């Protein structure tokens, strides 16, 4: 299993086919992302959270803080994997909101 960002179809609350931003495999998420999320009191990037456009700025800031945490606490492949995924999210999340009422789901 993995944790990803999905875009919701507002008409039927299904996930939009063809759109997915990978965050992490579930084991890595539990081992590294979750402790960082708890330590930094992150709200925007959590398993099972909806993300709306008005939350984007604060979520991008949280991602930057997660990146700083990773640089201070991880090394080698673990560091590279987490930072690569964070950078992808920072780049792609703003583009994921194709309309004001777009809802992204993390899970």
C-alpha positions as CSV (number, residue, x, y, z in Angstrom):
1,X,0.0,0.0,0.0
2,X,1.0,3.6,-0.4
3,X,-0.1,7.0,0.7
4,X,-0.9,9.4,-2.1
5,X,-2.8,12.6,-3.0
6,X,-6.0,12.0,-5.0
7,X,-8.4,14.5,-6.6
8,X,-12.1,14.1,-5.9
9,X,-14.9,14.1,-8.4
10,X,-17.4,16.4,-6.8
11,X,-20.3,14.9,-8.7
12,X,-20.1,11.5,-7.1
13,X,-17.3,11.7,-4.5
14,X,-15.1,9.2,-6.4
15,X,-11.4,9.7,-7.2
16,X,-10.5,11.2,-10.5
17,X,-9.0,8.6,-12.7
18,X,-5.5,9.4,-13.8
19,X,-4.6,11.8,-11.1
20,X,-2.3,10.7,-8.2
21,X,0.6,12.3,-6.5
22,X,2.6,9.7,-4.6
23,X,3.7,10.7,-1.0
24,X,5.2,7.5,0.3
25,X,4.8,3.8,0.7
26,X,2.9,3.0,3.8
27,X,5.8,1.5,5.8
28,X,8.0,4.5,5.2
29,X,5.1,6.9,6.0
30,X,4.5,5.2,9.3
31,X,8.2,5.1,10.2
32,X,9.3,8.6,9.2
33,X,6.5,10.9,8.0
34,X,4.2,10.1,10.9
35,X,6.7,11.0,13.7
36,X,7.6,14.2,11.8
37,X,4.0,15.1,11.4
38,X,3.3,14.6,15.1
39,X,6.5,16.4,16.2
40,X,5.8,19.4,13.9
41,X,2.1,19.4,14.5
42,X,1.3,19.1,10.8
43,X,-2.3,19.2,9.8
44,X,-2.4,19.4,6.0
45,X,-0.4,16.3,5.1
46,X,-1.9,13.4,7.0
47,X,-3.4,10.1,6.0
48,X,-7.2,10.6,5.6
49,X,-7.3,14.4,5.3
50,X,-9.1,16.5,2.7
51,X,-7.2,19.4,1.3
52,X,-8.9,22.5,-0.1
53,X,-7.4,25.4,-2.0
54,X,-7.6,27.8,0.9
55,X,-5.4,25.4,2.8
56,X,-2.7,25.3,0.2
57,X,-0.4,28.1,1.5
58,X,-0.3,26.6,5.0
59,X,0.2,23.1,3.6
60,X,3.1,24.2,1.5
61,X,4.7,25.8,4.6
62,X,4.2,22.5,6.5
63,X,5.9,20.7,3.6
64,X,8.9,23.0,3.8
65,X,9.0,22.3,7.6
66,X,8.9,18.6,6.9
67,X,11.8,19.0,4.5
68,X,13.8,20.8,7.1
69,X,13.0,18.0,9.6
70,X,14.1,15.3,7.0
71,X,17.4,17.1,6.4
72,X,18.0,17.1,10.2
73,X,16.8,13.6,11.0
74,X,17.3,11.3,8.0
75,X,20.3,10.3,5.9
76,X,21.2,8.4,2.8
77,X,18.3,6.7,0.9
78,X,15.7,7.6,3.5
79,X,16.6,11.3,3.2
80,X,16.7,11.2,-0.6
81,X,13.3,9.4,-0.8
82,X,11.5,11.8,1.6
83,X,13.0,15.0,0.2
84,X,12.2,13.9,-3.4
85,X,8.6,13.3,-2.5
86,X,8.3,16.5,-0.5
87,X,9.8,18.5,-3.5
88,X,7.3,16.8,-5.8
89,X,4.4,17.8,-3.6
90,X,5.6,21.4,-3.3
91,X,5.8,21.6,-7.1
92,X,2.6,19.7,-8.0
93,X,0.1,20.5,-5.3
94,X,-0.6,24.1,-6.5
95,X,-1.3,22.7,-10.0
96,X,-3.7,20.1,-8.6
97,X,-6.4,22.7,-7.9
98,X,-8.0,23.0,-11.3
99,X,-11.0,24.9,-9.8
100,X,-11.7,26.9,-6.6
101,X,-13.8,24.1,-5.2
102,X,-11.4,21.2,-6.0
103,X,-10.9,18.8,-3.1
104,X,-7.8,16.7,-2.8
105,X,-7.7,13.7,-0.5
106,X,-4.7,12.1,1.1
107,X,-4.8,8.5,1.8
